[in-house]
Structures are given as structure tokens and as C-alpha cells.
Amino acid sequence: MPAEFLLRQMALREAIDEADTAQAVDRVDQELASERHATLAQIEHQVDVAQDWPGAAQSVRALMFLDRLAADVERRRATLA
């Protein structure tokens, strides 16, 4: 994975850990939803238009990271409830 992507994931994970209100968790969740949407659009382009299979595979791995972070958001939300 590119270093920029990994740094972004670390920042999001830190934001999840530091979220101490439902609103803070919602903000992180919205960021993740936006990134997930953009990644899905990128995969669609890589597969349907560019036929960039290695790029699509890397984007799917990125999506898997985002899905794990989304699960962390839900766990954090549950601890605040």
C-alpha cells in the first residue's frame, strides 16, 4: 500500500480512538463513508474503463482497510453508548 494511504489510515484510526462523543464518531464515520464511496468509484473505473487489474486489486485492498476501520467506528460507537 502507498505510504500516503497508510498515513491516512493511521490518522483515521487515531481519530476513532480520540472520538469521545457520538458527534465525533459520526464525523469519522462520514469521512470513512466518503473515502469508501470514492474508492468504489475508483474500482469501477479501473475495472470497467481502464481494465487496470493490478490497480483494481490494490484499490480492493484499500477498501478492505476502510471496512476494518468502519468496524472500529462501530465498536467505538458501542463503547460510548
N, C-alpha and C positions, 0 to 999 in steps of 0.2 A: 504494500500500500504506500502511496506517496506520503512523504513526511508532512506536508500541509494537511492532508486528510487526517492523519493520526494526531496531529496537534489539535485540530478542531474537535476530534472525538474526546481528547483529554480535557479540553475546555468545557465541553458539554457535560462530561462526567463530573467535573468539579462543580459545575452549576447545579447539577442534580444533588450532589452531596450537600451543597450550601443552601439549597432551597429550604426555607424554614416556614413558609406559608403556602397555602393552597394556590395563591396567585402566582407565586414564584415558580411553583411546579408547573402550573398552566403555561407560563411563559416559555419554559424549557420545552414543554410538550409541543407548543406551537412551532418553536424553532425546528424541532425534530420532524414534525409533520411537513414543514416547508422543505426541509432537506430531503425527506423521503420522496415527496412529490417531484422535486427536481431530479432526483436520482432515477426514479421510474421513467420520467420523460427522456432522460439521457439513455437509458437502456432501450427504450422504444426506438429512439433514433439510431442507436448503434446496431440494433438487430434489423429493423425494417428498412432503413435508408442506407446506412454506411456499410452494413454487413461486416462490422468490426467485431468479430467474435472474441478476440483477446480483450478488447476494451469492454465489451459487454460482460465478460466473465469478471473483470476487475470491478465493474460497477455493481454487479450482483454481490460480490464480496462486501463492497461498501454498504449496500442495502442490508446485508446481514448484520453488520456493525450497528447500523441505525436501529434495526429491530431489537437488538440486545439492549441498546440504550433506552428504547421505548419501554421495554420490560422493566428496566431500572427505574424509570419515571413512575410507572405504576406501583412498584414496590415502595417508592418514596411517598407517593400519594397515600398509600395504605398506612404507612407509619405516622403520617400527620393526621389521619382521621381519628 
